[in-house]
Amino acid sequence: MSWGTELWDQFDNLEKHTQGGIDTLEKYIKFVKERTEIELSYAKQLRNLSKKYQPKKNSKEEEEYRYTACKAFLSTLNEMNDYAGQHEVISENMTSQITMELARYVQELKQERKSHFHDGRKAQQHIETCWKQLESSKRRFERDCKEADRAQQYFEKMDADINVTKADVEKARQQAQMRHQMAEDSKADYSSILQKFNHEQHEYYHTHIPNIFQKIQEMEERRIVRIGESVKTYAELDRQVIPIIGKCLDGIVKAAESIDPKNDSQLAIEAYKSGFEPPGDIEFEDYTQPMKRTVSDNSLSNSREGKSELKFGGKSKGKLWPFIKKNKGATPEDFSNLPPEQRRKKLQQKVDELNKEIQKEMDQRDAITKMKDVYLKNPQMGDPASLDHKLAEVSQNIEKLRLEAQKFEAWLAEVEGRLPARSEQARRQSGMYDVQNPPAINSCAQDRESPDGSYTEERSQESEVKVLATDFDDEFDDEESLPAIGTCKALYTFEGQNEGTISVVEGETLYVIEEDKGDGWTRIRRSEDEEGYVPTSYVEVYLDKNAKGAKTYI
């Protein structure tokens, strides 16, 4: 089955057919392109939808996501975001593997088709030219034969006429001979051109056209195969993301199965429990007696008046019954406007925040103290007096924070004393440094027992920081490049303004070339030409496996 033999006379139809095939391919490319745009639009809408319902940070709505049902909804939003990502993957893969590839192939196909049909038209023009030459030689041969016949007849007529001179007869004879010669020449030329045309026609219909049409057939079959492969790729690209989409759906199902109504109920209790006791029975008031009406001690009004004498943190606050409206206004510093249980949680949260700030300031003070000690031992590195102002400022901040924490811990202890019996462990949760820094923050009960209410730090700066003697000068003067023994991450920003120190930015990662040998300093390197010392408490060190300790936190 060959187009060259079966469709040898269908040049124009083949041209239309192949053009239709290219149009079909371009139509398929357009279809896939629009599909990719739909996938991108769908993914964008899914992402926007997921983002729209995400809880806002630092809002009341974010607090609701402690509950398992809300967590399941949040997991659904996150899974839908991943789900959208798979549709973006479909769009990206279809664009790169189908649309772009077929677009290049169409351009190549058009060039190949143009070349084949150009060769076909060239062969057609050649055979048409040969045909015209044959027709021209045939008409000339026919015309010369007729002219030769007329010349022969004229000669015979002149030769038979007795009145014609001999010269005229001779002239007519010569004319007849010339015409016969011309006819013979035309005959020979016509015969030669005819043989040439037959040869060219045979080559045209049995060699040139079959070869050209065979190439066109192969081109068209490759196009058909390419469309089939693209359609298969189209389905496979969809199939590739099905497992991941299935995992997203499994994640949603898992989140749904993790919903625990009992746990949510317990969380609601912890969030809204006031700590109040339910009101007692209201006694019957007998209006039939002539005596003055006496209000029961357990009546509601008595509850309002008598109970209002309770003081929380030194402020008078009435008992908030569930059916009495709460006064709205500025929140007191001691959160005395809240029910006991909620107030306790707020105070505990405040104490924890203050303790974190105290710890940060203490770390900074320790680092400055160690730096000052190094300056004292090595004056060439800097002036120790230049750190006195900073050290005093940090110490003052620590004292302020401690007094603030002491105040809130006193309120917290008072609230915990009025709540139902709690374990001693729960009451001691307000202090962060019972083990780490025992003298740093005393318990609130001990603070309130102080006669003058002042706070005295048990450890002096001299006893807190003990710097071991080292060969610091010799090591610092050594100019030989030391190999890195690990890496470190800066916990705080340090301005290395003195000689021998190096500035670091919080979160920056550097190389460790020398460990802290007891003097409170670690030698680090940023690049080949930039190295120096930083306070050890300012960095988190990760030593290589060959060094002592895989990870050291200071």
Sequence and secondary structure as in RCSB ss.txt:
>XXXX:A:sequence
MSWGTELWDQFDNLEKHTQGGIDTLEKYIKFVKERTEIELSYAKQLRNLSKKYQPKKNSKEEEEYRYTACKAFLS
TLNEMNDYAGQHEVISENMTSQITMELARYVQELKQERKSHFHDGRKAQQHIETCWKQLESSKRRFERDCKEADR
AQQYFEKMDADINVTKADVEKARQQAQMRHQMAEDSKADYSSILQKFNHEQHEYYHTHIPNIFQKIQEMEERRIV
RIGESVKTYAELDRQVIPIIGKCLDGIVKAAESIDPKNDSQLAIEAYKSGFEPPGDIEFEDYTQPMKRTVSDNSL
SNSREGKSELKFGGKSKGKLWPFIKKNKGATPEDFSNLPPEQRRKKLQQKVDELNKEIQKEMDQRDAITKMKDVY
LKNPQMGDPASLDHKLAEVSQNIEKLRLEAQKFEAWLAEVEGRLPARSEQARRQSGMYDVQNPPAINSCAQDRES
PDGSYTEERSQESEVKVLATDFDDEFDDEESLPAIGTCKALYTFEGQNEGTISVVEGETLYVIEEDKGDGWTRIR
RSEDEEGYVPTSYVEVYLDKNAKGAKTYI
>XXXX:A:secstr
  HHHHSTT HHHHHHHHHHHHHHHHHHHHHHHHHHHHHHHHHHHHHHHHHHTS  TTSHHHHGGGSHHHHHHHH
HHHHHHHHHHHHHHHHHHHIIIIIHHHHHHHHHHHHHHHHHHHHHHHHHHHHHHHHHHHHHHHHHHHHHHHHHHH
HHHHHHHHHH TTS HHHHHHHHHHHHHHHHHHHHHHHHHHHHHHHHHHHHHHIIIIIHHHHHHHHHHHHHHHHH
HHHHHHHHHHHHHHHTHHHHHHHHHHHHHHHHT  HHHHHHHHHHHH              TTSSS     TTSH
HHHHHHGGG EETTEE     TTS    S   TT TTS HHHHHHHHHHHHHHHHHHHHHHHHHHHHHHHHHHHH
HH GGG  GGGGHHHHHHHHHHHHHHHHHHHHHHHHHHHHHHHSS   HHHHGGG S TTT TTTS  HHHHHHS
TT     SS HHHH       HHHHHH  S     EEEEESS B   STTB  B TT EEEEEE   SSSEEEEE
EETTEEEEEEGGGEEEEE TTSS S EE 
